[in-house]
Amino acid sequence: MKTVRLTAAQAMVRYLAAQKNEEGEPLIPGCWAIFGHGNVAGIGEALYEAREVFPTWRGHNEQGMAHAAIAFAKAKNRRQAMAVTTSIGPGALNMVTAAALAHVNRLPVLLIPGDVFASRAPDPVLQQVEDFDDGTVSANDCFRPVSRYFDRIMSPRHLLTALPRAMATLTDPARCGPVTLSFCQDVQAEAFDCPLSFFEERIWRRRRPRPDPDELERAAALVRAARKPLIVAGGGVHYSGACEALKAFAEAHSIPVAETQAGKSALPWDNKLNFGSIGVTGSSAANAIAEGADLVIGIGTRFQDFTTGSWALFRNPERRILSVNVEPCDAAKHGATALVGDARETILELARLLAGHRAPAPDAGLRESWLDAVATATAAPEGNALPSDAQVIGAVQRSLDDDAVVVCAAGGLPGELHKLWKAARPNGYHLEYGFSTMGYEIAGGLGVKMAHPDREVVVMVGDGSYMMMNSELATSVMLGRKLIVVVLDNRGFACINRLQRATGGESFNNLLDTARHEVPSSIDFVAHAASMGATAGKADSIAGLEAAMVRARASDSTHVIVIDTDPMPSTEAGGHWWEVAVPEVSSRAQVRAARKDYEAALARRDEN
């Protein structure tokens, strides 16, 4: 057996560089890195040696780097994933939130935090977390519950099994998610004779599990019997590359489609069967059909509470749920009839069984009325009043072409975007709402731009999320990856302030002006963005925003546009109840009244 003598870190990097996807692209096209104690000498040197064939990108925040890597994988429909390496202590733990985000959203990322010495000779080392009852524990054990696969590399030879297992997890359609390889720092630098065959190019093909014939027949019978079916398109439609198959299926069988946050843009907004978003942030059209549906066909969705209105949305007492999902656990949730398989292949096989079948046509008037409501909500305001989020969304939408990608995450904007954004092309709508992570937006936008360098990427972010994490704005400038960032300054966490008020609470500790302070907050977002190298300016109106968007689109560099907005209004049309527990006991009449409303809503849901 031919071997080559390498350090464990060198062997890992060489292996990663040899992995390809079925399109012939690098499966892992490079590594994000912030070097520190525990990865600078071993992994850092290995990455330097391989820098021409395996690029390294430097970030400004470990969580931000991981968000960029995850967004890249999402934008690539999971065909590629990135690696991220950090030091052993705070650098590693900064990635735990990102790992949870990837886990919830079923997105691949390879996390490689440094770890303590496997030899334990110098213990306790700098940044080492000691467990007095378990000598094997380090800070990196925090990754265990938020990783699909976790391994600790305590010997160079561990790589021979750990790395193939990691790749298998990253490319498995059902188990796909974050992988953590906790790499002991002395082992990174340790040399061993590695088989040359380990570095042969390997192609990881996308597995497409076909549905079980019996499950398929049961599913076809449900569809044939349904008089009011509804398709709920989730993120799995994108990851399977099933957008065209979904369109053909819906049109052939006359079934309306509603989209989750992850599924939005699976069907063009102007398709006559696209009834818009569903659930808590849903359109009035989709939600009206959902309430009366006798068969809800989920495709690639895990039926999160925002999708189902906390399971109060589907009100037809005769309704059944058919769940098409590659992951059996997701397919069987809430008593659904499971149809386990790849979304694209399952749709195609189900279509063959249903040849010639058409459901009664949905009410087109619902869709037309909803589009009228969208036009009203997003129209430019009259006068000098502060604009709403919806009006800002309208201005941004009018300034872009169909190829653009909008990126957002937590707060009130995702709800408004889910309702109002008109996505014309697949992957034109990139929202992280599985984990609803504040601070994802700018780093995520950078990852999207790296995945789609020829598409305009517009990040929409509130001032609260901007303050949570903005440092990868500087990285976008440094890497020459242009973003347009629209910062909506409503002076605080306005979305949660609205929820606080809706559940009977007083405005408290959410808006900057109602939080405890000695000096009123005054943040100059324009100056801050400019200090990181972005071209920045403030729009004083919707017309000013549209003019700034024209300038930003004509430029090759990252632009930040700040606009003041009203923190209170949100789009009244559409939407649905969402379960948020209200205190049973309170000294305040508003909370007691909200509790009665809450109990009444629970009773209505439980009727079904």
C-alpha positions in Angstrom: 0.0 0.0 0.0 1.4 3.4 -1.0 1.4 6.0 1.6 2.4 9.7 2.0 3.6 11.2 5.3 1.5 14.2 6.3 0.2 15.9 9.4 -3.3 15.2 10.3 -4.4 18.7 9.4 -2.6 18.4 6.0 -4.4 15.1 5.4 -7.8 16.6 6.2 -7.3 19.5 3.8 -6.0 17.3 1.0 -9.0 15.0 1.5 -11.5 17.8 1.4 -10.1 19.2 -1.7 -10.5 15.9 -3.5 -14.3 15.6 -2.9 -16.6 16.5 -5.7 -20.4 16.6 -6.3 -22.1 15.0 -9.3 -21.8 18.3 -11.3 -18.0 18.0 -11.0 -17.8 21.0 -8.6 -15.9 20.9 -5.4 -18.1 19.5 -2.7 -16.3 21.7 -0.2 -15.1 24.6 -2.2 -13.1 26.2 0.6 -12.8 27.1 4.3 -13.7 30.1 6.4 -11.2 30.6 9.2 -10.5 32.8 12.1 -7.2 31.5 13.5 -6.5 31.4 17.2 -5.2 29.1 20.0 -5.8 25.6 18.9 -6.0 25.9 15.1 -3.5 28.5 13.9 -0.4 26.2 13.8 -1.9 22.9 12.6 -4.9 23.7 10.5 -3.6 27.2 9.6 -0.3 25.8 8.1 -2.2 23.1 6.2 -4.6 25.7 4.7 -1.7 28.0 3.8 0.0 25.1 1.9 -3.2 24.3 0.0 -4.3 28.0 -0.6 -4.2 27.7 -4.4 -6.4 24.7 -4.6 -8.5 25.0 -1.5 -9.2 28.7 -0.7 -9.4 30.2 2.8 -11.6 33.1 3.5 -11.1 35.3 6.6 -14.2 36.5 8.5 -14.6 38.9 11.3 -16.9 36.9 13.6 -17.0 33.1 14.0 -20.8 33.0 14.0 -20.9 35.3 11.0 -18.5 33.0 9.0 -20.7 30.0 9.8 -23.8 31.9 8.7 -22.2 32.8 5.4 -21.2 29.1 4.9 -24.8 28.0 5.7 -26.4 30.6 3.4 -24.0 29.5 0.6 -25.2 25.9 1.0 -28.9 26.9 1.1 -28.4 29.1 -2.0 -26.8 26.1 -3.8 -29.7 23.9 -2.8 -27.3 21.8 -0.7 -25.2 20.7 -3.7 -22.1 22.3 -2.0 -21.1 23.1 1.5 -18.3 25.0 3.2 -15.9 24.3 6.0 -15.4 26.7 9.0 -12.5 26.5 11.5 -12.0 28.3 14.8 -10.0 28.3 17.9 -10.8 26.0 20.9 -12.8 28.2 23.3 -14.9 31.3 22.7 -14.2 31.0 18.9 -15.6 27.6 18.8 -18.6 28.4 21.0 -19.5 31.4 18.8 -20.4 28.8 16.2 -23.0 26.9 18.3 -25.8 29.2 17.3 -25.0 28.7 13.7 -24.8 25.0 14.1 -28.3 25.0 15.6 -29.5 27.2 12.7 -28.1 24.6 10.2 -29.6 21.7 12.2 -33.1 23.2 12.3 -33.0 24.1 8.6 -31.4 20.8 7.5 -28.5 22.6 5.8 -24.9 21.2 5.4 -21.9 22.9 7.0 -18.6 21.4 8.2 -17.5 22.9 11.5 -13.9 22.2 12.5 -13.2 23.8 15.9 -9.8 23.3 17.5 -9.9 21.3 20.7 -7.7 20.6 23.8 -4.6 18.4 23.7 -5.4 14.7 23.2 -2.3 13.9 25.2 -3.6 16.0 28.2 0.0 16.6 29.1 -0.3 20.5 29.4 -3.8 20.5 30.9 -5.5 22.7 31.6 -4.6 24.8 28.6 -5.7 28.2 27.6 -9.5 28.4 27.0 -10.0 24.8 28.3 -13.3 24.1 29.9 -12.9 21.5 32.6 -15.6 19.1 33.8 -14.7 17.8 37.3 -16.7 14.6 36.7 -15.7 13.8 33.1 -12.2 14.2 31.8 -13.3 13.7 28.2 -15.5 16.8 28.1 -14.4 20.0 26.4 -16.3 23.2 25.3 -16.9 21.5 21.9 -19.3 19.0 23.5 -21.8 21.9 23.3 -22.0 21.0 19.6 -23.3 17.5 20.2 -27.1 18.3 20.3 -26.9 20.6 17.4 -24.8 18.4 15.0 -26.1 15.7 12.8 -22.7 14.0 13.1 -20.1 14.8 15.8 -16.6 13.3 16.2 -13.5 14.2 18.2 -10.3 13.7 16.3 -7.8 12.3 18.9 -5.6 10.4 16.5 -4.6 11.1 12.9 -6.0 7.8 11.9 -9.5 8.8 13.1 -9.7 10.9 10.0 -9.8 7.7 7.8 -13.3 7.0 9.2 -14.5 10.4 10.4 -14.1 12.3 7.1 -16.0 9.8 4.9 -18.8 9.7 7.6 -18.8 13.5 7.6 -19.2 13.7 3.8 -21.9 11.0 3.9 -23.9 13.1 6.4 -23.4 16.4 4.5 -24.7 14.7 1.3 -27.5 12.5 2.7 -30.9 14.0 1.7 -32.6 12.9 4.9 -29.8 13.3 7.5 -28.3 16.4 5.9 -27.2 19.0 8.5 -24.2 20.3 10.4 -21.1 18.1 11.0 -18.7 19.0 13.8 -15.2 17.5 13.8 -13.6 18.6 17.0 -9.9 18.5 16.2 -7.4 18.2 19.1 -4.7 20.7 18.6 -1.7 18.4 19.1 -3.2 15.8 16.8 -3.5 18.5 14.0 0.3 18.7 14.0 1.0 15.0 14.4 2.4 13.2 11.3 1.4 9.8 10.0 1.6 7.6 6.9 -1.7 8.1 5.2 -2.7 5.8 2.3 -2.5 7.6 -1.0 -5.8 6.0 -2.0 -7.5 8.2 0.7 -6.9 11.2 -1.5 -8.4 9.9 -4.8 -11.1 12.1 -6.2 -14.5 10.9 -5.0 -17.9 12.0 -6.5 -20.7 12.2 -4.0 -24.0 11.8 -6.0 -27.3 13.0 -4.8 -29.3 10.1 -3.6 -33.0 10.2 -4.7 -35.0 7.7 -2.7 -38.1 6.5 -4.6 -41.3 6.1 -2.7 -42.6 2.8 -1.4 -45.3 1.5 -3.9 -47.9 0.9 -1.2 -47.4 4.4 0.2 -47.7 5.8 -3.3 -51.0 4.0 -4.0 -52.4 5.2 -0.7 -51.3 8.8 -1.5 -52.9 8.6 -5.0 -56.2 7.4 -3.6 -56.2 10.4 -1.2 -55.6 12.8 -4.0 -58.3 11.3 -6.2 -60.8 11.5 -3.4 -60.1 15.1 -2.5 -62.4 17.9 -3.6 -60.5 20.7 -2.0 -56.8 19.8 -2.1 -54.0 22.2 -1.3 -50.2 21.8 -1.8 -47.9 23.3 0.8 -44.5 23.7 -0.8 -41.5 23.6 1.6 -37.8 24.0 1.3 -37.4 20.4 0.2 -38.9 21.4 -3.2 -35.8 23.5 -3.7 -33.3 21.1 -2.3 -34.6 18.3 -4.5 -34.6 20.5 -7.6 -38.4 19.8 -7.9 -39.6 23.3 -8.8 -40.5 22.4 -12.4 -42.0 19.1 -11.3 -44.2 20.9 -8.8 -45.4 23.4 -11.4 -46.3 20.6 -13.8 -48.0 18.6 -11.1 -50.1 21.5 -9.8 -51.1 22.5 -13.3 -51.9 19.0 -14.5 -54.2 18.3 -11.5 -55.5 21.8 -10.8 -54.2 22.0 -7.3 -53.5 25.4 -5.7 -50.1 25.9 -4.1 -49.1 27.8 -0.9 -45.5 28.3 0.1 -43.7 28.2 3.4 -40.8 30.6 4.2 -38.3 28.0 3.0 -40.5 27.0 0.0 -41.2 30.5 -1.3 -40.1 31.0 -4.9 -40.6 27.3 -5.7 -43.4 28.5 -8.0 -43.4 32.0 -9.7 -45.6 34.5 -8.0 -47.6 35.1 -11.2 -48.5 31.5 -11.7 -52.3 31.2 -11.5 -52.0 28.4 -9.0 -49.7 30.2 -6.6 -51.9 31.5 -3.9 -49.1 32.9 -1.9 -47.7 32.4 1.6 -49.4 30.2 4.2 -49.9 30.3 7.9 -49.2 33.0 10.5 -47.6 35.2 7.9 -49.8 33.8 5.1 -51.9 35.5 2.4 -55.6 35.7 2.8 -56.0 33.6 -0.3 -53.8 30.7 0.8 -55.2 30.7 4.3 -58.8 30.7 3.1 -58.1 27.6 1.0 -56.2 26.0 3.8 -59.1 26.4 6.2 -61.4 24.5 3.9 -59.0 22.0 2.5 -60.0 18.4 2.8 -56.4 17.2 1.8 -53.3 19.1 2.7 -50.3 17.8 0.6 -47.1 18.9 2.2 -44.0 18.6 0.0 -40.7 19.0 1.7 -42.1 20.8 4.7 -41.8 19.9 8.4 -45.1 21.7 9.2 -43.6 24.2 11.6 -46.1 26.2 13.8 -45.8 29.3 11.6 -46.9 27.2 8.6 -49.9 25.6 10.4 -51.0 28.5 12.5 -50.1 26.4 15.6 -52.3 23.7 14.0 -55.4 25.9 14.1 -55.3 26.8 10.4 -56.7 23.6 8.8 -60.3 23.7 10.0 -62.1 21.2 7.8 -63.1 18.4 10.1 -62.7 16.0 7.2 -59.2 17.1 6.3 -56.4 14.7 5.9 -52.6 15.4 5.7 -50.4 13.8 3.1 -46.7 14.5 3.8 -44.1 14.0 1.0 -40.7 14.1 2.7 -37.3 12.4 2.3 -37.0 12.2 6.1 -39.4 9.7 7.7 -39.6 11.6 11.0 -40.8 14.7 9.2 -43.2 12.7 6.9 -45.0 11.1 9.9 -45.6 14.2 12.0 -49.1 15.0 13.4 -50.7 11.8 12.1 -50.0 12.5 8.5 -50.1 9.8 5.8 -46.4 9.5 5.1 -45.0 9.3 1.6 -41.3 9.0 2.1 -39.1 9.8 -0.8 -37.2 12.4 -2.8 -39.6 15.3 -3.6 -38.9 15.4 -7.4 -39.1 11.7 -8.0 -42.1 11.3 -5.7 -44.0 14.0 -7.5 -43.2 12.5 -10.9 -44.3 9.0 -9.8 -47.5 10.3 -8.2 -48.3 12.2 -11.3 -48.1 9.0 -13.4 -50.7 7.3 -11.1 -52.9 10.4 -11.3 -52.8 10.8 -15.1 -56.0 12.5 -16.3 -57.2 13.4 -12.8 -58.1 17.0 -12.1 -59.5 18.5 -8.9 -62.2 21.2 -9.0 -60.6 24.6 -9.9 -59.7 26.8 -6.9 -61.4 30.2 -6.5 -59.3 32.5 -8.6 -61.0 35.5 -7.0 -59.2 34.8 -3.7 -55.9 35.2 -5.5 -56.9 38.3 -7.3 -58.2 40.0 -4.1 -54.9 39.1 -2.4 -52.8 40.6 -5.1 -54.9 43.8 -4.8 -54.1 43.8 -1.1 -50.4 43.5 -1.8 -50.5 46.4 -4.2 -52.2 48.5 -1.6 -49.9 47.6 1.2 -46.7 48.2 -0.8 -47.7 51.4 -2.5 -45.7 54.5 -1.8 -47.2 56.5 1.1 -48.7 60.0 0.6 -47.2 62.9 2.5 -44.2 62.9 4.9 -45.3 60.2 7.3 -42.7 57.5 8.2 -43.1 54.6 5.9 -44.1 51.1 7.0 -42.0 48.0 6.4 -44.5 47.0 3.6 -44.0 50.3 1.8 -40.2 49.9 2.0 -40.6 46.4 0.6 -42.6 47.8 -2.3 -39.9 50.3 -3.1 -37.1 47.7 -3.1 -39.2 45.3 -5.2 -39.9 48.0 -7.8 -36.2 48.7 -8.0 -35.1 45.2 -8.9 -35.4 42.7 -11.8 -36.6 39.1 -11.6 -33.1 37.7 -11.1 -32.5 39.5 -7.8 -32.3 37.6 -4.4 -33.8 39.1 -1.3 -32.2 38.0 2.0 -33.6 38.4 5.5 -34.0 36.5 8.8 -35.6 37.5 12.1 -38.0 40.2 13.3 -41.1 41.7 11.6 -39.6 41.8 8.1 -39.8 38.1 7.4 -43.6 38.2 8.0 -44.0 41.1 5.7 -41.7 39.7 3.0 -43.4 36.3 3.2 -46.8 37.9 2.5 -45.7 40.6 0.0 -42.5 39.7 -1.9 -43.1 38.6 -5.5 -40.5 35.9 -6.1 -40.2 35.2 -9.9 -37.3 32.7 -9.9 -36.3 29.8 -7.7 -33.9 30.8 -4.9 -34.9 34.5 -5.4 -36.2 34.5 -1.8 -33.7 33.6 0.9 -35.2 33.7 4.4 -33.7 32.0 7.5 -36.9 31.5 9.5 -36.5 27.9 10.9 -34.3 29.2 13.7 -35.2 32.9 13.3 -31.7 34.1 14.0 -31.1 37.8 14.4 -27.8 38.7 12.9 -27.9 36.2 10.0 -28.9 38.7 7.4 -25.6 40.4 6.3 -23.4 37.3 6.7 -26.1 35.2 5.0 -26.2 37.7 2.2 -22.5 37.3 1.7 -22.9 33.6 1.4 -25.7 34.0 -1.1 -23.5 36.3 -3.2 -20.7 33.8 -3.2 -23.2 31.2 -4.4 -24.8 33.5 -7.1 -22.2 36.1 -8.0 -24.1 37.2 -11.1 -27.4 37.9 -9.2 -28.1 41.1 -7.4 -28.3 40.3 -3.7 -30.4 42.6 -1.5 -30.3 42.2 2.3 -33.2 43.7 4.2 -32.5 44.1 7.9 -33.9 45.9 10.9 -31.7 48.1 13.1 -32.0 45.5 15.9 -30.6 42.7 13.8 -28.0 45.0 12.3 -26.7 45.7 15.7 -26.6 42.0 16.6 -24.1 41.2 13.8 -22.8 43.4 11.1 -19.1 42.7 10.8 -19.3 40.6 7.7 -20.3 43.8 5.9 -16.5 44.5 6.0 -15.8 41.1 4.7 -18.1 41.6 1.7 -16.1 44.8 0.9 -12.8 43.0 1.4 -13.8 40.1 -0.8 -15.3 42.3 -3.5 -18.7 40.6 -3.1 -21.2 43.4 -3.6 -24.3 43.5 -1.4 -27.1 46.1 -1.3 -28.1 46.3 2.4 -31.3 48.2 3.3 -31.4 49.0 7.0 -34.9 49.8 8.3 -34.4 51.8 11.5 -37.5 51.6 13.7 -35.5 52.2 16.9 -35.5 48.8 18.5 -37.1 45.4 18.4 -40.4 46.5 16.9 -41.7 43.1 16.0 -41.5 41.8 19.5 -42.8 45.1 20.8 -45.9 44.5 18.7 -46.2 40.9 20.1 -45.7 42.2 23.6 -48.6 44.6 23.1 -50.8 42.0 21.4 -50.5 39.7 24.5 -51.5 42.4 26.9 -48.1 43.7 27.8 -46.9 47.3 28.0 -44.2 48.5 25.6 -41.1 47.5 27.7 -37.5 46.8 27.0 -37.9 46.3 23.2 -38.0 49.8 21.7 -34.9 51.9 22.5 -37.1 54.7 23.8 -38.9 52.5 26.3 -35.9 50.6 27.5 -33.9 51.7 30.6 -31.5 54.4 29.6 -29.7 57.5 31.0 -28.8 58.9 27.6 -31.2 58.5 24.6 -29.9 56.2 21.9 -28.5 57.8 18.8 -26.9 55.4 16.4 -25.5 56.7 13.1 -25.8 53.6 10.9 -24.6 55.5 7.8 -21.3 56.5 9.5 -21.0 53.0 10.9 -21.4 51.3 7.5 -19.1 53.7 5.8 -16.4 53.1 8.4 -16.3 49.4 7.2 -15.8 50.5 3.6 -19.4 50.4 2.3 -20.9 53.2 0.3 -23.6 54.4 2.7 -26.4 57.0 2.7 -29.7 57.8 4.3 -33.0 57.9 2.3 -35.5 60.4 3.7 -38.5 59.0 1.8 -39.7 56.1 -0.3 -38.8 58.2 -3.4 -35.3 58.7 -2.0 -35.0 55.0 -1.3 -35.9 54.2 -4.9 -33.3 56.7 -6.2 -30.7 55.2 -3.8 -31.5 51.7 -5.1 -30.8 52.9 -8.7 -27.4 54.2 -7.6 -26.6 51.0 -5.7 -27.5 48.8 -8.6 -25.3 50.8 -10.9 -22.3 50.4 -8.6 -19.8 47.5 -8.2 -19.3 47.9 -4.5 -21.4 47.2 -1.4 -24.0 49.8 -0.6 -25.9 50.4 2.6 -29.1 52.4 2.5 -30.7 53.5 5.8 -34.3 54.6 6.1 -36.3 55.5 9.2 -39.6 53.5 9.5 -42.7 53.4 11.7 -42.3 50.6 14.3 -46.0 50.0 14.8 -47.9 49.1 11.5 -47.8 45.7 9.9 -49.9 44.4 7.0 -53.4 43.8 8.3 -54.5 41.6 5.3 -53.8 37.9 5.6 -52.1 36.4 8.6 -53.4 33.9 11.2 -53.4 33.2 14.9 -50.2 32.0 16.5 -50.0 30.3 19.9 -48.0 32.5 22.3 -48.8 31.6 25.9 -50.3 34.4 28.0 -49.9 34.5 31.8 -52.8 32.9 33.7 -52.3 35.4 36.6 -51.6 39.1 36.3 -52.4 42.3 38.1 -53.1 44.0 34.8 -56.5 44.0 33.2 -54.9 44.0 29.7 -53.1 40.7 30.4 -56.2 39.1 31.9 -58.2 40.1 28.8 -55.5 38.7 26.5 -55.6 35.5 28.5 -59.3 35.1 27.9 -58.7 35.6 24.1 -55.9 33.0 24.3 -58.1 30.4 26.0 -60.9 31.0 23.4 -58.4 30.5 20.6 -57.2 27.3 22.1 -60.8 26.1 22.4 -61.5 26.8 18.7 -58.3 24.9 17.7 -59.1 21.9 19.9 -62.6 21.6 18.3 -60.7 20.1 15.4 
